[in-house]
Amino acid sequence: MKMRFILTVCCLIKFFIQLNTSQLYANPKILHGWNIDAGCHYGLVIPEYKNFLYVVEDHVLSAGLSFSKRTRGTSPWEQLYNYPDYGFRLFYSTLGNDKVNGYEIAFFPYFSLYWLKHNRFNIFNQIGVGLSYVTRVFDPGENYQNIAVGSHINIHFNARLGLKYKIDRLNFNTGISFDHFSNANMREPNLGINYVTGFLGMGYRLGNDFPLLHNELEPHLRKHYFELIYSVGGKHTRAFQEKFFITSSFTAEYKYEPFRIFRVGIGADLFYDSATKTEMSADNPQEFKEEYNYRTGIHFSQEVFYNRFSVIIQEGIYMFLTDKVEGNIMYNRGILRYAIANHILISIAMKSHLHILDFPEIGLGYRW
């Protein structure tokens, strides 16, 4: 496995060298601004539970191939974010034990932000979310040691912080990458796997560079918003049951926009979880009441947005109707939201208790 990985990386490096020396300056306009990038990773699996350490035998080796395009400032948002990249990546990784954990193949779109206005050198961070296929999963008969992954198809999350240096059409990058995949509690077990790696990469600009636009931006007006969101989700219990339980939530929130790309908010939540009775019967002998299916709480939120798209983090506290299953006091949400019209919102959210996922949600909302 290691030898095949090394040969793959060597072939990618040779490909970029040949591509650069071929002097492909007659590229069509459709390639202007596009880059191809390849990189290799070396790092460690980070276990969420100590039992997972027993099946991790080796370091993580990863490789990726990506295509990306630098924006040029045709909208004010591109200028505000210092002309970010957007692209997609094909990614391969070992997982510390080929026989138990197998390996992962992922495909995901990503978004890169640059923090310095320099022609050659830059600091960047990158976020990507997509799907992955894992070759080895839990099986009570054949692969009982795999306590982390219950399904072949998973959601893959990637975050990077790195440095990039450009020389003509070539660019070189290095940094730190964090990757996580799990199946959003659609099948048990669902601990998922986390791994942190250092990476080295080489890229090539396929088309000619285009000049960046610099237009004066209008002054920002501070704004106030109110939002109502109804969401539906589902989950499996942690008792390896096949039954799928419906969840839902209703949220009312006030938001304030002090800056052009940032909002803060406070809101109230009502949750419904139809798995409560089953989970309580497994872990808690106390008598079940119908009201235990419901939880209520208040939350604080931080939202960073790019035009109609936003990323939201919420920290909540249960009040009045509390969590009777695990006795959690706090809850969290990570949300991706898009405004399909001035007042209509759609979103995908992950509700959790710290690092333990509770359930995913799909929501529809109204803003005024």
Secondary structure, DSSP 4 states (H G I P E B T S, - for coil): -HHHHHHHHHHHHHHHHHHHHTT-----GGGTTEEEEEEEEEEEEE-SSGGGGGG--S-EEEEEEEEEEE--SSSHHHHHTTS-EEEEEEEEEE-S-TTTT-EEEEEEEEEEEE----SSEEEEEEEEEEEEEES---BTTTBTT--S---SEEEEEEEEEEEEEEETTEEEEEEEEEEEEE-TTSSS----EEEEEEEEEEEEE-S---PPP--PPPPP--EEEEEEEEEEEEE--TT-----EEEEEEEEEEEEEEETTEEEEEEEEEEEETTHHHHHHHH--SPP-GGGGEEEEEEEEEEEEETTEEEEEEEEEE-SS--SSS---EEEEEEEEEESSSSEEEEEEEEEETTEEEEEEEEEEEE-
